[in-house]
Amino acid sequence: MRRTFSYSWLFDRATLFRYAIGIILQIAGSLTGAYFNAQVINSLFNYLNGSLDTTAPIFVNLALGAGLLTVEQLAWRYLQYAHNRSYLYWGTQMVPIYLSKIAGLDIQRFENSDFNKLINKVSQDYNWKPAEFMASCSNVLQIGRASCRERV
């Protein structure tokens, strides 16, 4: 995990910041959305009980909640952009590193069948698995955000 984040920092710091911004916007949108949902319910309850003379607070809170939902959706799209960019950078940046590591190996190592199996496995996964790991970290945070939102 440490190596994946350090390579991500080396390849494209902006993508890490995009992940962070997207996650923060989603979390903030969820928390404030729950607040405005509660305000709509409270305003509606007060209006039906007669302690509120106008429906303006209900519609204001509904509009703010809809705006926050839009922000959450834009943050999700922003995270998808960061995810796609991460795939692009991992694929292009890891090729020279991988090839330089392979070129530096002794030719006798390639005669070992177990080593060849390992090299084949690494050559299939090195350019996309770390990006998938970064996306999984983001997904874990999003799932945590969704479960917190359901509890509210």
Helices and strands as residue ranges (DSSP letters): H 2-11, H 13-49, H 56-103, G 107-111, H 113-125, H 129-151
